[in-house]
Amino acid sequence: MSAYALTPLAKADLFDIWSYIAENSEDAADLVERAIYDACAFAAEAPMRGHSRPDLTTRSLRFWTLTRYPNYTVVYRPETAPLEVVAILHGKRNVRRVLKQCP
């Protein structure tokens, strides 16, 4: 498994995602959480797999949308070692505003 690290913002995002889903089903929350961790590891194996989003940011961030849960996207810095996951976003969030909070 390739190395990655979650920023405090990404950890908070993951906690919020899990908590929201767990209100209805902890099992479902665990499945989504595992898929997010798997996506982080997948991106860490080959950081350029994700895509850039010049419409959202000029920073060198990459975006990887989960295949099984396409409402969730992992945002990371491809040039870091270990791979730095800066945010985990749900599609309904204001992505531009969240990205402004990223260090």
PyMOL CGO cylinders between C-alpha atoms (Angstrom):
from pymol import cmd
from pymol.cgo import CYLINDER

trace = [
    CYLINDER, 0.00, 0.00, 0.00, 1.35, 3.40, -0.90, 0.3, 1, 1, 1, 1, 1, 1,
    CYLINDER, 1.35, 3.40, -0.90, 1.71, 6.07, 1.73, 0.3, 1, 1, 1, 1, 1, 1,
    CYLINDER, 1.71, 6.07, 1.73, -0.65, 8.98, 2.19, 0.3, 1, 1, 1, 1, 1, 1,
    CYLINDER, -0.65, 8.98, 2.19, -1.51, 11.39, 4.99, 0.3, 1, 1, 1, 1, 1, 1,
    CYLINDER, -1.51, 11.39, 4.99, -4.74, 13.19, 5.75, 0.3, 1, 1, 1, 1, 1, 1,
    CYLINDER, -4.74, 13.19, 5.75, -4.60, 16.87, 6.65, 0.3, 1, 1, 1, 1, 1, 1,
    CYLINDER, -4.60, 16.87, 6.65, -6.69, 18.01, 9.64, 0.3, 1, 1, 1, 1, 1, 1,
    CYLINDER, -6.69, 18.01, 9.64, -9.31, 19.29, 7.16, 0.3, 1, 1, 1, 1, 1, 1,
    CYLINDER, -9.31, 19.29, 7.16, -9.47, 15.91, 5.40, 0.3, 1, 1, 1, 1, 1, 1,
    CYLINDER, -9.47, 15.91, 5.40, -9.77, 14.12, 8.78, 0.3, 1, 1, 1, 1, 1, 1,
    CYLINDER, -9.77, 14.12, 8.78, -12.64, 16.43, 9.71, 0.3, 1, 1, 1, 1, 1, 1,
    CYLINDER, -12.64, 16.43, 9.71, -14.29, 15.80, 6.34, 0.3, 1, 1, 1, 1, 1, 1,
    CYLINDER, -14.29, 15.80, 6.34, -14.03, 12.04, 6.83, 0.3, 1, 1, 1, 1, 1, 1,
    CYLINDER, -14.03, 12.04, 6.83, -15.45, 12.27, 10.35, 0.3, 1, 1, 1, 1, 1, 1,
    CYLINDER, -15.45, 12.27, 10.35, -18.36, 14.40, 9.11, 0.3, 1, 1, 1, 1, 1, 1,
    CYLINDER, -18.36, 14.40, 9.11, -19.08, 12.02, 6.23, 0.3, 1, 1, 1, 1, 1, 1,
    CYLINDER, -19.08, 12.02, 6.23, -19.02, 8.97, 8.49, 0.3, 1, 1, 1, 1, 1, 1,
    CYLINDER, -19.02, 8.97, 8.49, -21.17, 10.65, 11.15, 0.3, 1, 1, 1, 1, 1, 1,
    CYLINDER, -21.17, 10.65, 11.15, -23.79, 11.78, 8.64, 0.3, 1, 1, 1, 1, 1, 1,
    CYLINDER, -23.79, 11.78, 8.64, -24.14, 8.34, 7.04, 0.3, 1, 1, 1, 1, 1, 1,
    CYLINDER, -24.14, 8.34, 7.04, -24.01, 6.57, 10.42, 0.3, 1, 1, 1, 1, 1, 1,
    CYLINDER, -24.01, 6.57, 10.42, -27.18, 8.38, 11.51, 0.3, 1, 1, 1, 1, 1, 1,
    CYLINDER, -27.18, 8.38, 11.51, -28.96, 5.88, 9.25, 0.3, 1, 1, 1, 1, 1, 1,
    CYLINDER, -28.96, 5.88, 9.25, -26.48, 2.99, 9.14, 0.3, 1, 1, 1, 1, 1, 1,
    CYLINDER, -26.48, 2.99, 9.14, -23.09, 2.50, 10.74, 0.3, 1, 1, 1, 1, 1, 1,
    CYLINDER, -23.09, 2.50, 10.74, -22.45, -0.40, 8.37, 0.3, 1, 1, 1, 1, 1, 1,
    CYLINDER, -22.45, -0.40, 8.37, -23.01, 1.86, 5.37, 0.3, 1, 1, 1, 1, 1, 1,
    CYLINDER, -23.01, 1.86, 5.37, -20.80, 4.54, 6.95, 0.3, 1, 1, 1, 1, 1, 1,
    CYLINDER, -20.80, 4.54, 6.95, -18.04, 1.97, 7.41, 0.3, 1, 1, 1, 1, 1, 1,
    CYLINDER, -18.04, 1.97, 7.41, -18.30, 0.92, 3.75, 0.3, 1, 1, 1, 1, 1, 1,
    CYLINDER, -18.30, 0.92, 3.75, -18.00, 4.50, 2.51, 0.3, 1, 1, 1, 1, 1, 1,
    CYLINDER, -18.00, 4.50, 2.51, -15.13, 5.19, 4.89, 0.3, 1, 1, 1, 1, 1, 1,
    CYLINDER, -15.13, 5.19, 4.89, -13.27, 2.09, 3.65, 0.3, 1, 1, 1, 1, 1, 1,
    CYLINDER, -13.27, 2.09, 3.65, -13.85, 3.15, 0.03, 0.3, 1, 1, 1, 1, 1, 1,
    CYLINDER, -13.85, 3.15, 0.03, -12.40, 6.60, 0.81, 0.3, 1, 1, 1, 1, 1, 1,
    CYLINDER, -12.40, 6.60, 0.81, -9.29, 5.07, 2.40, 0.3, 1, 1, 1, 1, 1, 1,
    CYLINDER, -9.29, 5.07, 2.40, -8.94, 2.75, -0.59, 0.3, 1, 1, 1, 1, 1, 1,
    CYLINDER, -8.94, 2.75, -0.59, -9.22, 5.71, -2.98, 0.3, 1, 1, 1, 1, 1, 1,
    CYLINDER, -9.22, 5.71, -2.98, -6.49, 7.56, -1.04, 0.3, 1, 1, 1, 1, 1, 1,
    CYLINDER, -6.49, 7.56, -1.04, -4.19, 4.54, -1.31, 0.3, 1, 1, 1, 1, 1, 1,
    CYLINDER, -4.19, 4.54, -1.31, -5.02, 4.14, -5.00, 0.3, 1, 1, 1, 1, 1, 1,
    CYLINDER, -5.02, 4.14, -5.00, -4.14, 7.77, -5.70, 0.3, 1, 1, 1, 1, 1, 1,
    CYLINDER, -4.14, 7.77, -5.70, -0.93, 7.44, -3.68, 0.3, 1, 1, 1, 1, 1, 1,
    CYLINDER, -0.93, 7.44, -3.68, 0.23, 4.57, -5.91, 0.3, 1, 1, 1, 1, 1, 1,
    CYLINDER, 0.23, 4.57, -5.91, 0.18, 6.83, -8.98, 0.3, 1, 1, 1, 1, 1, 1,
    CYLINDER, 0.18, 6.83, -8.98, -0.62, 10.44, -8.01, 0.3, 1, 1, 1, 1, 1, 1,
    CYLINDER, -0.62, 10.44, -8.01, -1.22, 11.64, -11.55, 0.3, 1, 1, 1, 1, 1, 1,
    CYLINDER, -1.22, 11.64, -11.55, -4.22, 9.28, -11.89, 0.3, 1, 1, 1, 1, 1, 1,
    CYLINDER, -4.22, 9.28, -11.89, -6.47, 12.02, -10.63, 0.3, 1, 1, 1, 1, 1, 1,
    CYLINDER, -6.47, 12.02, -10.63, -7.42, 15.00, -12.73, 0.3, 1, 1, 1, 1, 1, 1,
    CYLINDER, -7.42, 15.00, -12.73, -6.81, 18.70, -12.29, 0.3, 1, 1, 1, 1, 1, 1,
    CYLINDER, -6.81, 18.70, -12.29, -9.67, 21.17, -12.04, 0.3, 1, 1, 1, 1, 1, 1,
    CYLINDER, -9.67, 21.17, -12.04, -8.53, 24.53, -13.44, 0.3, 1, 1, 1, 1, 1, 1,
    CYLINDER, -8.53, 24.53, -13.44, -12.16, 25.65, -13.22, 0.3, 1, 1, 1, 1, 1, 1,
    CYLINDER, -12.16, 25.65, -13.22, -11.91, 25.38, -9.42, 0.3, 1, 1, 1, 1, 1, 1,
    CYLINDER, -11.91, 25.38, -9.42, -8.30, 26.16, -8.53, 0.3, 1, 1, 1, 1, 1, 1,
    CYLINDER, -8.30, 26.16, -8.53, -4.97, 27.14, -10.03, 0.3, 1, 1, 1, 1, 1, 1,
    CYLINDER, -4.97, 27.14, -10.03, -3.14, 25.18, -7.33, 0.3, 1, 1, 1, 1, 1, 1,
    CYLINDER, -3.14, 25.18, -7.33, -1.50, 21.87, -8.16, 0.3, 1, 1, 1, 1, 1, 1,
    CYLINDER, -1.50, 21.87, -8.16, -4.30, 19.81, -6.65, 0.3, 1, 1, 1, 1, 1, 1,
    CYLINDER, -4.30, 19.81, -6.65, -5.64, 16.61, -8.17, 0.3, 1, 1, 1, 1, 1, 1,
    CYLINDER, -5.64, 16.61, -8.17, -9.13, 15.16, -7.77, 0.3, 1, 1, 1, 1, 1, 1,
    CYLINDER, -9.13, 15.16, -7.77, -10.14, 11.51, -7.63, 0.3, 1, 1, 1, 1, 1, 1,
    CYLINDER, -10.14, 11.51, -7.63, -13.85, 10.67, -7.58, 0.3, 1, 1, 1, 1, 1, 1,
    CYLINDER, -13.85, 10.67, -7.58, -14.78, 7.40, -5.94, 0.3, 1, 1, 1, 1, 1, 1,
    CYLINDER, -14.78, 7.40, -5.94, -16.11, 4.91, -8.46, 0.3, 1, 1, 1, 1, 1, 1,
    CYLINDER, -16.11, 4.91, -8.46, -18.60, 3.20, -6.17, 0.3, 1, 1, 1, 1, 1, 1,
    CYLINDER, -18.60, 3.20, -6.17, -19.64, 6.41, -4.39, 0.3, 1, 1, 1, 1, 1, 1,
    CYLINDER, -19.64, 6.41, -4.39, -19.37, 9.14, -7.05, 0.3, 1, 1, 1, 1, 1, 1,
    CYLINDER, -19.37, 9.14, -7.05, -20.70, 11.83, -4.74, 0.3, 1, 1, 1, 1, 1, 1,
    CYLINDER, -20.70, 11.83, -4.74, -17.32, 11.79, -2.95, 0.3, 1, 1, 1, 1, 1, 1,
    CYLINDER, -17.32, 11.79, -2.95, -14.04, 13.16, -4.25, 0.3, 1, 1, 1, 1, 1, 1,
    CYLINDER, -14.04, 13.16, -4.25, -10.58, 12.93, -2.72, 0.3, 1, 1, 1, 1, 1, 1,
    CYLINDER, -10.58, 12.93, -2.72, -8.52, 16.11, -3.22, 0.3, 1, 1, 1, 1, 1, 1,
    CYLINDER, -8.52, 16.11, -3.22, -4.76, 15.76, -2.91, 0.3, 1, 1, 1, 1, 1, 1,
    CYLINDER, -4.76, 15.76, -2.91, -1.35, 17.20, -3.70, 0.3, 1, 1, 1, 1, 1, 1,
    CYLINDER, -1.35, 17.20, -3.70, 0.36, 14.88, -6.19, 0.3, 1, 1, 1, 1, 1, 1,
    CYLINDER, 0.36, 14.88, -6.19, 3.88, 16.19, -5.57, 0.3, 1, 1, 1, 1, 1, 1,
    CYLINDER, 3.88, 16.19, -5.57, 4.03, 15.34, -1.86, 0.3, 1, 1, 1, 1, 1, 1,
    CYLINDER, 4.03, 15.34, -1.86, 5.52, 12.27, -0.24, 0.3, 1, 1, 1, 1, 1, 1,
    CYLINDER, 5.52, 12.27, -0.24, 3.63, 10.84, 1.44, 0.3, 1, 1, 1, 1, 1, 1,
    CYLINDER, 3.63, 10.84, 1.44, 0.70, 11.92, -0.68, 0.3, 1, 1, 1, 1, 1, 1,
    CYLINDER, 0.70, 11.92, -0.68, -1.14, 14.71, 1.16, 0.3, 1, 1, 1, 1, 1, 1,
    CYLINDER, -1.14, 14.71, 1.16, -4.91, 14.36, 1.07, 0.3, 1, 1, 1, 1, 1, 1,
    CYLINDER, -4.91, 14.36, 1.07, -6.18, 17.89, 1.66, 0.3, 1, 1, 1, 1, 1, 1,
    CYLINDER, -6.18, 17.89, 1.66, -9.94, 17.33, 1.55, 0.3, 1, 1, 1, 1, 1, 1,
    CYLINDER, -9.94, 17.33, 1.55, -12.65, 14.75, 1.00, 0.3, 1, 1, 1, 1, 1, 1,
    CYLINDER, -12.65, 14.75, 1.00, -15.63, 16.40, -0.58, 0.3, 1, 1, 1, 1, 1, 1,
    CYLINDER, -15.63, 16.40, -0.58, -19.25, 15.60, -1.18, 0.3, 1, 1, 1, 1, 1, 1,
    CYLINDER, -19.25, 15.60, -1.18, -20.53, 16.93, -4.49, 0.3, 1, 1, 1, 1, 1, 1,
    CYLINDER, -20.53, 16.93, -4.49, -23.10, 19.19, -2.83, 0.3, 1, 1, 1, 1, 1, 1,
    CYLINDER, -23.10, 19.19, -2.83, -20.48, 21.17, -0.93, 0.3, 1, 1, 1, 1, 1, 1,
    CYLINDER, -20.48, 21.17, -0.93, -19.18, 24.52, -2.11, 0.3, 1, 1, 1, 1, 1, 1,
    CYLINDER, -19.18, 24.52, -2.11, -15.88, 23.19, -3.46, 0.3, 1, 1, 1, 1, 1, 1,
    CYLINDER, -15.88, 23.19, -3.46, -14.33, 26.59, -4.15, 0.3, 1, 1, 1, 1, 1, 1,
    CYLINDER, -14.33, 26.59, -4.15, -14.96, 27.72, -0.58, 0.3, 1, 1, 1, 1, 1, 1,
    CYLINDER, -14.96, 27.72, -0.58, -13.57, 24.50, 0.88, 0.3, 1, 1, 1, 1, 1, 1,
    CYLINDER, -13.57, 24.50, 0.88, -10.44, 24.71, -1.29, 0.3, 1, 1, 1, 1, 1, 1,
    CYLINDER, -10.44, 24.71, -1.29, -9.79, 28.23, 0.00, 0.3, 1, 1, 1, 1, 1, 1,
    CYLINDER, -9.79, 28.23, 0.00, -9.55, 26.69, 3.51, 0.3, 1, 1, 1, 1, 1, 1,
    CYLINDER, -9.55, 26.69, 3.51, -6.87, 24.22, 2.39, 0.3, 1, 1, 1, 1, 1, 1,
    CYLINDER, -6.87, 24.22, 2.39, -3.34, 25.13, 3.43, 0.3, 1, 1, 1, 1, 1, 1,
]
cmd.load_cgo(trace, "trace")
